[in-house]
């Protein structure tokens, strides 16, 4: 994924970014930047052999920061339209009170390393693909020891997209997948009952998680 993908993802253009930064510096700030973030979060829980809870959440927004000396002005909007960003930029600009500063006319793309070679993104992996994973995990724990009497398990996944631009003309972006798996196991021997928890997190997609 390159800069064009992220610009399209957040529905912005280089011209829009420059315009918003110019507004942010309109009152004399020394430096300004824009940070876009889109996070998609899903969670499944299993108890008594059944996946009985599911939860999803989406966070989306843009933050605009202005620096003037050792002071910081900041404003945030959940609306990524030019009008909303301009309004936020004007609020952040109020940290300064002098003539507007110049911004870089050129755009310098800084590509992030491709750490996560994901075949199928988490947001394209449905509940139907995830449920069997938890069921198999539940079975594996019970078959490990006859003293197991109860298992609770969860599978959480998160996908994060971010885009950054500043008054120096730097444009960068990042993609961050994350999956977390956890199990609570109750075991009983006679009258003694013990429980323990184990969990792991991975920067992986669903196929790679299944292979772990």
Buried (B, 14 or more C-beta within 10 A) or exposed (E): EEBEEBBEBBEBEBEBBBBBBBBBBBBBBBBBBBBBBBBBBBBBBBBEEEBEEEEEEEEBBBBBBBBBEEEEBEBEBEEBEBEBBBBBBBBBBBBBEEEBBEBEEEBEEEEBEEEBEBEEBBBEBEEEEBBEBBBEBBEEBBEEEEBBEBBBBBBBBBBBBBBBBBBEBBBBBBBBBBBBBBBBBBBEEEEEEEEEEEEEEBEBBBEBBEEE
